[in-house]
Amino acid sequence: MPVDGLMTLPSTHGPKETMSRLEAAVKAKGMTVFARIDHAAGAAAVGLPLRPTELLIFGNARAGTPLMQSVQTIAIDLPLKALVWQDDAGSTWLSYSDPRWLAKRHGAGHELDAAVNGMAAALDAVAQTATTSQ
């Protein structure tokens, strides 16, 4: 787990396809998609340039609620978010906060380890599905 908790994976797909694959993988895991925010479109609407940058907000109340019941401040980081973005060289990346880091950030007790590790495994799986050519 990186010190800052941010996981970043390269994608073998372009930004739109990576985000569409991520959204489909999230839904296939039974999670709810709350929003898909196209920051580049928002920038373009006010006449500013921005490389492809899209945010997906998603989660599962059955997984997230026990964390919030234990440490209510973790709600600021839930639901989960994943960012698909393109760098200046044209490479596509997927970034997200590691749930284990979020739990540590908010001081969650070890009694939540199984729930947090399950959430992390699900997030890792959807990120792999979105970014690789499986």
N, C-alpha and C positions, 0 to 999 in steps of 0.2 A: 504494500500500500504506500503510495507516495506520501511524503510528509504533508503536503497541502490537501491530500485527499482527492485530487483531481486525476481521474483516469482518462487517458487520451489514446485512441487507437486509430491507425491509418485505415482508410477504406479503399477497397479495390473498385468502388463504384463512384459515380459523380454524386454531388450533393443531393439533388432531388431524389435519385434512386436510393441512396443510402437512407434518407429520411423516410421514404415510402416503405422501404424494407424494415426499418426500425418500427414504424407505426404498425405494420402488419404483424411483426413478431411480438410486439407488446400485446396487441389484441389477441393473438393466438395463445398467449400465456394467461388469458383471462383478466388482464388488467384493463382499466378504464383510461381512455385518452381524454384528458380534460381540455387540452388546447394544443394547437400547432401554430407557432408564431413565426412568421417570415420577417425577420428583422431587415433583410435587404429590401423587401417590398416597402416596408415602413420608411426606410431611408430614402428610397426612390420617390416616395410620395411627397417628400419635402425637399426634393432636389439634391439629395446627398448620395454619393456613391458608397456602396458597401458590397464586398464580395459575398457570395452566398453564405448566409448565416441563418439557420432555422433552429428553433427550440421546440422540443416536445415535452409537454407536462403530462404525467401519467402516474397511475398508482393503483393500489388495491386496498380498500378500507380494512379488509381482514388482516392484511399484513402490517399496515401502518398504524392502525388504531392502538394495538398493544404498546407500541413504542411511545405514542403520544400519551397514553394512560400512565405510563411510567415516568416519562420525562416530557412534560408538556411543551417545553421550548423547542423540541425537535420538529414541531409542527411548522416552524418557519422554513424548514428544509424539505418538508413533505407537502404535496406529493413530489415524487421524484422528477428530475428534469434531465434531459439529454440534449446536447447541442451538436448539430452537424454544421461544419464550417469548412470553407475552402481557404487555403493560405495563398500567399502572393505568387507561389510557384505553380498553382493550379491543383495541388494535392487536396484530397478530401479527408477530413478527420471527424471522429465522433468523440465527444468529451462528456463525462458525467462525474458526479461526486460519489465516491465509494460509500455505501451505506455503513460500513464498519467505521469509517472516519467520521461520518455524521454522528453515529452513536457515541464515539469517543468524545467528539466535540461537545456534546450535550451531557456527558457524564452518565450515560446509560449503564446500568449494572449488568453484571455477567448473566443474570437470569434471562436477559434478552438476547444472549449470544446466538441461540438457535434461530430465532426469528430474524435477527440481523444478517446472519450468515445465509439464510434462505433467500432473503431479499437480495443480497449481494450476488448470489449464484444466479438468480433469475435475471438480474440486470446484466451480469456478465454474458449470459446466454443470449439475450436479445441483442446485445452489442455485437457479439460475434456473428450472429445471423445477419445483422444489418451490414456489416463491413466486409464479409468474406464471400467468396464465390462458391459456397457449398452446394 
